[in-house]
């Protein structure tokens, strides 16, 4: 569960305003990790853009958007002329997809992706409040 700060100046979304991918495992054949964003409440401010698919969407109550965690270039940006009535809440769901015959390979990708995400998040939080 991700809850954004009510002001764009204090939200961690701000660092994601540049093009980026979420994970480092671009070259992991036959397997993929997908992130699905599910909007829990009203959002009129934050736009999510998927570069390669040329998709730009404001995810608001009930909307979902999925992308390849390790390969899809994306970013967020703000519509500063709008305001949200309450802090934006988003569920970040993760799925691993792999052929049954490569289960150990797929499970290894799930493990290293989870470990990377934990380490990256802790480092990110440390940079906010060292």
Secondary structure, DSSP 8 states (H G I E B T S, - for coil): -EE--SSTTS-GGGGGGS-B-S-S----TTEEEEEEEEE-S--SSEEEEETTTTEEEE--TT-EEEEETTT--EEEEE-TT---SS--EEEEEEEEEE-GGGHHHHHHHHHHHHHHHHHHHHHHHHHH--
